[in-house]
């Protein structure tokens, strides 16, 4: 437990009251013995569902790490939902696991999902624009854009592990003509497990349109002479600073009008970047080992305690991305962090009962890393 001293200066006590009432912080805790607090802390098997139901737009929900899964939830308003992160280094590595997350309707535009582990994230199912979503610091087996009746603009997927142990379908499936301004950055992206589903193993990992795909690592356990695709359908997109490791920068169905810049391929059975169908290739490195510290030759992340997608010193991917950045997940504007963003849970907040206008307000906060 750490204690922080925070100093605020407010024009009046009324302003302070308005500020702290504008955004609620709710807690979902499914751990055995967790104690409920009416309107604030929700416990048991439906803890996260109950917290979402009680929340209002822009509220924050802390999903406490737990050995119990939080089940399937639907986000039906604009929320900020935080779990513990990808690989917390305390409490035995227990994380915040959710079976499935559904964000179906435009009313949830502006939602942020951070630090969760889930099998499926379903986006859109209603009619209208589901915009300004941020998905980060999470381990997600599959992200599915459910219906093109829901369009999406300004979708950011960053610092995630995607597709690990996926046994069917496309890892990130966004629908052509219904998405724009998508950024998929600094993620580790796996494809289908060919050993379990040979016919599906060759499906592409990502389908999208009008997107920027940068500083990702595309991984696969390539066997024999099979070609495993990084993309299922890719159109009108910028692909830069990525490393394709045993996963080809080709597409299973469509690859057109894309710009490939400063990427690297290795052992993909098709290391060449396409220049047909109005695709362009600039400053790419083909058929060269990127020299990771420790990335298993597999279809899943394996042990997070040893998984390390950073580059060995002297790697050909060092400093050879656009503007001299590194290729891969530790380069670019949003460098990968295996822990993710750890959000503290406030345990105690001590505020004076009265403060004179113009004076300093001393606040003592005791918080524990979620």
Secondary structure, 3 states (H helix, E strand, C coil): CEEEEEEEECCCHHHHHHHHHCCCEEEEECCCCCCCECCCEEECCCHHHHHHHHCCCCCEEEECCCCCCCCEEECCCCCEEECCCCCCCCHHHCCCEEEEEEECCHHHCCCEEECCEEEEEEECCCCEECCCEEEECCEEEEEEECCCCEEEEEEEEECCEECCCCCCCCCEECCCCCEEEEEEECCEEECCCCCCCCCCCCCCCEEEECEEEECCEEECCCCCCCCCEEEEEEECCEEECCEEECCEEEEEEEEECCEEECCEEECCCCCCCCCCCCCEEECCECCCCCCEEECCCCCCCCCCCCCEEEECCCCCCCCCCHHHCCCCCCCCCCCCCCCCCCCEEEEEEEECCCCCCCCEEEEEEEEEEC
